[in-house]
């Protein structure tokens, strides 16, 4: 149907996550009709990111400076550590401008279905950090999914014996949520996590 | 929030059509965690397509061989020409395996709102073709949109004086459509285009 190199381009684009055959076709023609400069900018951004981006030796987040800006920020609390699944979660946490502690990025969750075990995550690096740094509280901020929950439990078992305060982010109704429409498990969690109202 | 080169990559990916900030972020991390070989394959596909793909000197479709395989196919009808908006439309027409004539790709439609005039389309090339080749029928297969319609009318005005039979693809209810749900204009077109039932 298409010229060989167009078909090849559509195929390669179709391998990207969330890009179906139709989107791949649309992207391919977009690239074909773009100026050489624009396409060059995209390719250079890919190449540069692939070359420069490494894991931060401390928090394991992706960074182009080691240690990363958050780990080397002297104004942040050194005793507080938030464990997240991936770099996007760090970005989400930073956007709320409420958290001033450190992070640790696991780069995934334990998921036997996908063949991901604890040894595939940055858990060894976390334990090493805990033995070197004076951490007083660890907030487990993996997602409230089956895998995120299992990973949180796994980490809790490892960390509890170290005598560090361990917390889990709260689950409950999202802001603007509706009790009538929310799923049952969320409602159960919201009840379990209820807090006394202060005057 | 992100390392500079990651932010740059997300920005470049976000310029692509249909890719919002969230998808751009997802694509960026996908590329960062992919093997060098996989990313190289994608980049090479882009570069190769940009280098090799040209307009076919006859139908103006995108091709890496000139004239394109359809134009040089001796088994196709030479007297029948289907005018379409873009290369994706040629692919869609070819998928139905019903049409055995030639194509002419306009690469757009007349759209004053977007600053696209007749001179921006491959209309000059179409007229040149009509004076060189012995075309007996032209099917105008631009989309049934305001712009597609306007472009069809514009082409009709140019081609009618040449004494070539001119047709327009039928409009009406799509297969599996519902008279109760279809928009009014489609229903009007379906009535206008009604055909006698043969026994």
Interface residues (C-beta under 8 A of the other chain):
Chain A: X1 X2 X3 X4 X5 X6 X8 X9 X11 X12 X13 X15 X16 X17 X18 X19 X23 X25 X26 X27 X28 X29 X30 X31 X32 X36 X38 X39 X41 X42 X43 X45 X46 X47 X48 X49 X50 X52 X53 X62 X63 X64 X65 X68 X86 X87 X88 X90 X91 X94 X95
Chain B: X1 X2 X3 X4 X5 X6 X8 X9 X11 X12 X13 X15 X16 X17 X18 X19 X23 X25 X26 X27 X28 X29 X30 X31 X32 X36 X38 X39 X41 X42 X43 X45 X46 X47 X48 X49 X50 X52 X53 X62 X63 X64 X65 X68 X86 X87 X88 X90 X91 X94 X95
